[in-house]
Every structure is written in structure tokens, then in C-alpha cells.
Amino acid sequence: KDDTTLTRGALAALTALGLAGPRAGSSITRCLGIRALLTSVITTGKTSIDFVAASLRALASVCSSAMAINQFVKDGGPEILIDLLVTDNTSEKEKMEATALLVQITAPWVNGVGLPYLESFAKDLIPSLNCLVENTNCGQTLLLVAAAFNHLSKSKKYALVILEQETVKKLLKTVKKSAGRNVWLMEQVAALISELARIPEARIYLAKVRASIALVSFLRMRPPGLEDAYRRLEITAAAALTRLCVDPEIARQVVAVGGADCLPSYRVEDLLTEDENQIEAGLLKYTKS
């Protein structure tokens, strides 16, 4: 019992220290903290779900600097992380914390340092994350998985697997079930659509799953008491819709549901043309695609 209490205390302390910022994360790394936490994940996995989850939470906290993430990679962290996420008998609690760690090491605030080291796992990881989306009832898990897809889509390799595995369709179905209650989830889905829309060949799939119609519905929502969160969603969804409407078929979908007014700068006749250059000129005056 004393050992258990000490271990819990040590993991909580490392998590708290990591939250102090990148310098703290680097200091913990220099003291072999990353290796110790990965060892904890491996050795406690057979006996305690709670300890694995706590160790993963501490890793997500500590991996706040390039130095920490690079050490995580050197110590075999990506392989351990992916193994947890793709193994069927890993608990949802462990998968949620593993996804949070995945989000952290691929995040824009760490310049996506960990993303290149995960590319070889794309074909295994995306189906596993899709299963998590389809089987969880936890809003926090859904949000983390959507954020993971968003970060991973910055890699062309991951983006293509996300399209192949119909991730957007699965996420939109989940958003529909939430009946607009999770603004943060919708923001992550809109950001993912926006990233995928950069790829010309992706627009055929996005037209098929009517991603533009979902974005219009996001922009029609104004949930009370969530004005700040909705404003972020509005900016993200409008940018995604603008990028999508470079495709004439998608532009016609938007016009058909009366969604042209959701675009920051538009003329209906620009959206109905077959000329992508004209659509782009009409829509993208304010942003870079």
C-alpha cells in the first residue's frame, strides 16, 4: 500500500511539474523522467489500468518541449503509444490518455515535432481511432480523438488514410448524434475538413459525404452561453467552407441549401460557375488557401 501511495504521488508530482511549461518538461527529461514514465507504462500495464493512465497523463504533461518529445522518440515512445491504441483489450481509460499524449506530441504548439515519427503507423492507427469514435460514449474521448485526427491530417500520408478510412463520415455521424451540444468537437471536425480540403483529390470525397452541408449547419448554430467557443467554431467552419467551395460541385451544394451567406465574401453567381479560378477569386480574397 505504501508503494502504491508513493507511486501515485510521484506521478501526480511529475504531471504538475510538466504543466509548468517547456522548461520544466526539459528538466524532467534531463533527469531521465521520460524513460521512467515509459517504463511505468510497460511494467504496470499488466496489473493496473489506473497507473498506466496516470503514467500516460504525466507523459502528456512532460512532453511540452522538442527536447522531451525527441527523448520520447529515442526511448521507443511511439511504438509503445501505438501499441496501446491499436490493441483491442486496452481499456478506454488508457486509450483516452494515450490519445491525449498523441495530441500533445503532434500539436502546433510544439510545432508537430512528433508527427514524422508516427507516419509509419498510419494504416494501423487511423482504423483504431475510428473504432474509438464509433464505440465511445465519452465526450472528452471524442474531443481528443477529433483533435488527434486534426493534428495527424497535417501529414499527407495520414490525410490520405483518413480519407480512405472514411473518418470524416464517422465524425459527422457522431456530431449529429450530439445534437450540437459539443461546440468544441464541431470545431475540431471543421478544422479537419479544412485541412483535408487543401488536397484537391479529397474534395470529391468531401462532396460525397456532404461535409459542406455539415459546415453550414455548424454556422447556423448559436448555442446560448457558449459565445466564445462558438466564435472560434464560426471562424474555423467559415474558413473550411470557403476552401471547399473552390470545387464547383460543393459550391452548388452550399447554394442549394441557402448557405451562401455563411461565406465571408461571396456572390451567388461566382459559386455557380464551373470555373474554379473564378470561384477562388470570389471567395479567397481574405485568406490563403
C-alpha positions in Angstrom: 0.0 0.0 0.0 2.8 2.4 0.8 4.5 1.7 -2.5 1.2 2.4 -4.3 0.7 5.7 -2.5 4.3 6.7 -3.3 3.9 5.9 -7.0 0.6 7.8 -7.2 2.3 10.8 -5.5 5.3 10.7 -7.9 3.1 10.5 -11.0 0.9 13.4 -9.7 4.0 15.5 -9.0 5.6 14.9 -12.4 2.3 15.8 -14.1 2.1 19.0 -12.1 5.7 19.9 -12.8 5.2 19.2 -16.5 2.3 21.6 -16.6 4.7 24.4 -15.5 5.9 24.6 -19.1 8.5 23.5 -21.6 11.5 24.3 -19.4 10.1 22.1 -16.7 9.5 19.3 -19.3 13.1 19.6 -20.5 14.4 19.5 -16.9 12.4 16.3 -16.2 13.8 14.8 -19.4 17.4 15.5 -18.4 16.7 13.6 -15.2 15.6 10.5 -17.3 11.9 11.2 -16.4 10.6 10.2 -19.9 12.3 6.8 -19.7 11.0 6.3 -16.2 7.4 7.1 -17.2 7.6 4.8 -20.3 8.9 2.0 -18.0 6.0 2.7 -15.7 3.5 2.3 -18.7 5.1 -1.0 -19.7 5.6 -2.6 -16.2 2.3 -1.5 -14.6 0.2 -2.4 -17.7 -0.3 -6.0 -16.6 -1.5 -5.0 -13.1 -3.2 -1.6 -13.0 -5.2 0.4 -15.6 -5.1 3.4 -13.3 -1.3 3.5 -13.1 -1.0 3.2 -16.9 -3.4 6.0 -17.3 -1.6 8.2 -14.8 1.7 7.5 -16.4 0.4 8.5 -19.8 -1.1 11.6 -18.3 2.3 12.5 -16.9 4.0 11.9 -20.2 1.5 14.2 -22.0 2.3 16.9 -19.4 6.1 16.5 -19.6 6.2 16.2 -23.5 5.8 20.0 -23.8 9.2 20.7 -25.5 11.1 19.5 -28.5 13.7 18.1 -26.2 11.2 16.0 -24.3 9.4 14.7 -27.4 12.7 13.8 -29.1 13.7 11.8 -26.0 10.3 10.2 -26.0 11.0 9.0 -29.6 14.5 7.8 -28.7 13.2 5.7 -25.8 10.6 3.9 -28.1 7.6 6.0 -27.1 5.8 6.0 -30.4 5.9 2.2 -30.6 4.5 1.9 -27.0 1.9 4.6 -27.7 0.7 3.0 -30.9 0.6 -0.5 -29.4 -1.8 0.8 -26.6 -4.0 2.5 -29.2 -4.3 -0.4 -31.6 -4.6 -3.3 -29.1 -8.3 -4.3 -28.7 -8.1 -5.2 -25.0 -6.6 -1.8 -23.9 -9.2 -0.1 -21.7 -11.0 3.1 -22.9 -9.5 5.0 -20.0 -6.0 4.1 -21.2 -6.9 4.8 -24.8 -8.2 8.3 -23.8 -4.9 9.2 -22.0 -2.9 7.7 -24.9 -4.8 9.8 -27.3 -4.2 12.9 -25.2 -0.5 12.1 -25.4 -0.8 11.7 -29.2 -2.5 15.1 -29.4 0.3 16.7 -27.4 3.3 15.4 -29.4 1.7 16.3 -32.7 0.3 19.7 -31.7 1.0 23.0 -33.4 2.2 24.5 -30.1 5.1 22.0 -30.2 5.5 22.5 -34.0 4.3 19.0 -34.6 7.7 17.6 -33.6 6.3 14.0 -33.0 4.3 13.7 -36.3 7.1 12.5 -38.6 7.9 9.6 -36.2 4.3 8.4 -36.3 3.9 8.3 -40.1 4.8 4.6 -40.5 1.9 3.6 -38.2 -0.9 5.5 -40.2 -2.6 2.4 -41.6 -2.9 0.8 -38.1 -3.6 3.9 -36.1 -6.4 5.5 -38.1 -8.8 2.5 -38.1 -8.2 2.1 -34.3 -9.1 5.7 -33.7 -12.1 5.3 -35.9 -13.2 2.4 -33.7 -12.9 4.6 -30.6 -15.1 7.3 -32.3 -17.8 4.7 -33.0 -17.8 2.9 -29.7 -17.3 5.6 -27.0 -20.0 7.5 -25.2 -17.5 9.8 -23.6 -17.5 13.4 -24.8 -13.9 14.0 -23.7 -12.6 11.0 -25.5 -14.4 12.1 -28.7 -12.9 15.5 -28.5 -9.4 14.2 -28.0 -9.7 11.7 -30.9 -11.1 14.5 -33.2 -8.1 16.7 -32.2 -5.8 13.8 -32.9 -7.2 13.4 -36.4 -6.9 17.2 -36.9 -3.2 17.2 -36.0 -2.4 14.0 -37.9 -4.0 15.3 -41.1 -1.1 17.8 -41.4 0.8 14.8 -42.7 -0.2 14.0 -46.3 0.3 10.3 -45.6 -2.2 10.4 -42.7 -4.6 12.7 -44.6 -4.9 10.0 -47.3 -5.5 7.2 -44.8 -8.1 9.4 -43.0 -9.9 9.8 -46.4 -9.6 6.1 -47.2 -11.0 5.0 -43.8 -14.0 7.4 -44.1 -13.1 9.2 -40.8 -15.0 12.4 -41.7 -18.2 10.5 -42.3 -17.9 8.7 -38.9 -17.1 12.0 -37.1 -20.1 13.8 -38.8 -22.4 11.0 -37.7 -21.1 11.4 -34.1 -21.6 15.2 -34.2 -25.1 14.7 -35.5 -25.9 12.4 -32.5 -24.6 15.0 -30.1 -27.3 17.4 -31.5 -25.0 20.4 -31.4 -24.2 20.2 -27.8 -20.4 19.8 -28.2 -19.2 23.0 -29.9 -15.5 22.1 -29.2 -16.0 18.8 -31.1 -17.5 20.6 -34.0 -14.6 23.0 -34.1 -12.1 20.1 -34.4 -14.1 18.4 -37.1 -14.3 21.7 -39.0 -10.6 22.1 -38.7 -10.0 18.6 -40.0 -12.3 19.2 -43.0 -10.4 22.5 -43.7 -7.1 20.7 -43.6 -8.3 17.9 -45.9 -9.8 20.4 -48.3 -6.3 21.6 -49.2 -5.9 18.3 -51.1 -7.7 18.6 -54.5 -8.5 14.9 -54.7 -10.0 15.0 -51.2 -12.8 17.3 -52.4 -14.6 14.5 -54.3 -14.9 12.5 -51.1 -15.9 15.6 -49.0 -18.6 16.4 -51.6 -19.9 12.8 -51.3 -20.2 13.0 -47.5 -21.7 16.5 -47.8 -19.1 18.0 -45.5 -20.1 21.5 -46.7 -23.7 20.9 -45.5 -22.4 20.0 -42.1 -20.3 23.2 -42.0 -23.4 25.3 -43.0 -25.3 23.7 -40.1 -22.4 24.4 -37.7 -22.6 28.1 -38.8 -26.3 28.2 -38.2 -26.0 27.2 -34.6 -25.7 29.7 -31.8 -25.8 27.8 -28.5 -26.6 30.1 -25.6 -23.8 30.6 -23.0 -21.0 29.4 -25.4 -20.4 32.6 -27.3 -16.6 32.5 -27.1 -16.4 28.8 -28.2 -18.9 29.4 -30.9 -16.9 32.3 -32.3 -13.9 30.0 -32.7 -16.1 27.4 -34.4 -17.5 30.1 -36.7 -14.1 31.2 -37.8 -12.9 27.7 -38.4 -16.0 26.5 -40.2 -16.2 29.5 -42.4 -12.6 29.1 -43.5 -13.2 25.3 -44.2 -16.4 26.1 -46.2 -14.5 28.8 -48.2 -11.7 26.3 -49.0 -14.3 23.6 -50.0 -16.3 25.9 -52.3 -13.4 26.2 -54.7 -14.9 22.9 -56.0 -17.9 23.8 -58.2 -20.0 20.7 -57.1 -19.5 21.7 -53.4 -20.3 25.3 -54.2 -23.6 24.2 -55.7 -24.4 22.1 -52.6 -23.9 25.2 -50.5 -26.1 27.3 -52.7 -28.8 24.6 -52.8 -29.3 24.7 -49.0 -29.1 28.5 -48.9 -25.7 28.6 -47.3 -24.0 31.2 -49.5 -24.5 33.8 -46.8 -22.3 31.7 -44.5 -19.2 32.6 -46.6 -17.2 35.6 -45.6 -17.2 37.1 -49.2 -19.4 35.7 -52.0 -21.6 36.3 -54.9 -24.0 33.5 -55.8 -23.1 33.7 -59.5 -19.5 33.1 -58.5 -20.5 29.9 -56.6 -22.5 28.5 -59.5 -19.7 28.8 -62.2 -17.7 25.8 -63.4 -14.5 27.9 -63.3 -12.5 27.1 -60.2 -10.4 30.1 -60.7 -13.4 32.4 -60.7 -14.8 30.7 -57.5 -11.4 31.1 -55.9 -11.2 34.8 -56.9 -14.7 35.4 -55.4 -14.1 33.5 -52.2 -10.5 33.7 -51.1 -9.8 37.5 -51.2 -9.4 37.4 -47.4 -7.4 34.3 -46.8 -4.7 32.0 -48.3 -5.9 28.5 -49.3 
